[in-house]
Amino acid sequence: MTFPTPSSLVFRQLFESESSTFTYLIADRTHPNEAVLIDPVDSTVERDAKLIKELGLGLKFGLNTHCHADHITGTNLLRAKFPSMKSAISENAGSKADVLLKDNQTIEVGQFVLECRATPGHTDGCMSFLLKDQQQNPLAVFTGDALLIRGCGRTDFQQGSAASLYNSVHTRLFSLPDNVSVYPAHDYRGFTSSTIGEEKVHNPRLSKSADEFKTIMDNLNLPKPKLIDVAVPANINCGVH
């Protein structure tokens, strides 16, 4: 990890290889029953649940950064293993969940806080989560598909908008201090994290002007995600097929 870790913070970055998805476990050792799992995947729920129990934690929330099109969320399966866990997603995602999150809402993780930041553009319901310490210092931001390492999520389906994504990243993410660590929902080239400062300078899409960015996004010509016809209907229903 790239950010300075307070002694009581539990942080794990987990990977699902089929969809190249990162899942993040965050907890506070002084409040072990308030752990949060960001972007769980259905096929790795057994692994994640085993780790959570090995670390002596209880799961408070299963958070989704958006309604994914490339995998099915694990929140439904996690409910059976952690009955007190609540699923959560942005109120603009058009998906079912126990908690529909509002922009600027905060989630307590023991002494730490996750600040919910609406970052639409890849989808209408994209939300990033900013981790802050006890003094409200920003440590890391979990950006979903809005901001990837040297890239970003596509904008050609699911209410995608290049203009909206550019505005979201520049106003809600690039406005953070340069040393804040960036942890995306996916990586396809072997990177695990970045920083706001790095992406502002080196991101080949989002370091450009808004017009240049739109031209880039309009000409990606990407194939349709393999699981979109299965994943999106399931994820709208909180991971229930």
N, C-alpha and C positions, 0 to 999 in steps of 0.2 A: 504494500500500500504506500501511497505517496504522501498522505497527510499525517501530521503529528497526532498520535493516538493517545487520548487521555487514558489513564491507567484503568479506569473502570469500564471502558468501552469494549464491547465484543463486536468484531467486524469480520465477516467472511465473504469472499467473492467466490461464487460457485458457477460452474459452466455446464451447459447442455449442448452437446456437439451437433445434434441433428439440425437445429435451427440457429446454432451459434448464439445462444441466449445466455446472458449473465443473470444470475439470481443473487441477491444480496441479503445477508442476515445481519441485523443490527440489534444490539441489546446493551443494557447497562447491568453490570454484575451486581450492583447494589439494589437493583429492582429486577430480578431475573424473570419475573412473570410478564414483563412488558416488551418482549422481543417482537420485532417486525421483520417480515420477509417481503422483499420487493421483487416483483415479477417471477413468481414461482411457475414452474413448468410441470404439467401433469406427469410426464414420464420420469421425472426426478423427485417426485414427492417422497418416495420411500427413503432415498438418500438424505433429503433435507430434514425429514422428520427424525431420522436416526441421529443426525448431527445435533439438532436442537435438544433432543433428550439427553444425549451424551454430555452436552454442555450444561445440563441442569436448568434449562430455560423453559419458560412457558410462552406460547405464541399468542400475542395480543391482536395483531393485524396481519393479513395477507394483502399487500398493496399491488395494484397493477398500474403501470405508468400510462397505459392506454389499452384499447381493445385490439389485441395483437391479431395479425393475419397469418403468421407463420408458425404458430404453435398454440396449443390449448393451455389456458391458465390452470395452475394446480390448486387454486383456491377452494374449489368444491371438494376435492379429495382431502385437502388439509383439514377441512371442517370435521371430518370423521375422526381424525387423529388428535385434534385439539378443539374440543367442543366449544370452548369459550372464545376461539378465534373469530374475528369479524373480517369479512372481505371488504375491500374498499377500492373505489375508482372515482375518477372525476365525474361530477354531475353532468358534464357535457358529453360523456362517452356514449350515452344511449344504451348502457349496459346495466344489468341487474347487479346489485351488491348490497351487503348489509349496511354499508355507509357510503353515501355519495358525497364526495369531497368538494369543497368550495375553494376558489382561489384565495390564497393567503391564510387558509386554515392551518392550524398547527396540530401535530400529533406528538404527544409526549412519549418518549422512550426512556423511562426512568428520569435521570437528570438531564438527558439530551432531548432535543426537539427536532422534528422533521417539519419544515415549512413547505406547504404545498404551493407550487407556482405553476399556474396555467401556462402551457407552452404549445398552443395549437399550431397546426400547419401540416404535420404529417397526418394527423387526424384532428377532428374538432376537440376530442377529449383527451389530448395528450397533457400530461402533468409531470413536472419534475419535482423532486423532493430534495430540499436543501437541509443538510445535517448541520446543526449548530451545537456547540458545547454549552456548559453551564453558564458561561458568561455571554452567551449569544454570539460567539464568534463563529463565522461560517467555516466549516471544515471541508466538506465535500458535497457535490451535487450529483444526484442520480437522475440522468437526463432522458431515460427511455430511448425513443428513436428520434427525438427532436435534434439532439446533438450527439453525433457519433465521433469516434476518434478519427480525425482527418476526413470527416464526412458528415452525412445527415440522413434522416429517413426520406424516402421517396414521397412525392406529393401528387401522384397521378391516380389515386383511388382513395376511398374512405374519406371523403370531404377534404382531400388534400389541397393545399394552397401554398405555392411558393412564396407569395407575398406575405402571407400570414406567418409562415415558418421563419422567414428572414426577420420579420419584426419581433417574433417571440424570442428568438435566440439573441438578437442584439439588445433587446430591452430587458429581458428577464434573466438571461444567463451571462452574456458578455458584460453586463453591468456589475457582476460580482468581482471581488478582488482577484487579481491574476493568479494568486497562489492557491485558490480553491481547486481541489481535485475534481476531475470529471470522471464519472463512472456511467457508461452507457448501458443500454439494454442488450446490445449486440456488438460483436466485432468479428470480422471475417478475415483478418490478416495477422492475428496473433498479438495484438495490443490488448492490454488489460486496463489501462487508465491513462489519463492525460491531465492537463490543467487548463483553466480558463485562459491564462496568458498564452499558452502554446496554441490553443485552437484559434484565438483571435488573430494570431500571426500566420499559422501554418495550415489552417483548414483550407483546402483548395477550393471549396465552394463558398463558405460563409465569410471568408476574408475579402471577398469581392464586393462590388457594389450591388445594390438591390436588383438593378436591371441585368447585370451580368449573372447574378445568381438565378434569376428567373429563366434566362436563356439556357443555362446549364441544366436546370431541372426539367425544362421542357424538351430536352433532347437526350435524356438518359436511355430511353427505349429499352426499359428493363422487362424481362418476362414476368408473367403473372406468378405470384407466390404459389407454390405447389399445394399448400394446405388451406388456402384462403376460403374455399367453399365449405370446408369443415370447421376451420378454426373460428372464423368470425361468428357464425351462428351459435357455436358453443360458448364463445367468450361473451357474447351479448347476454347469455344466460348464466354468467358466472362460472363457466367451465363445465356446465352440464350438457352432455351430448343430446 
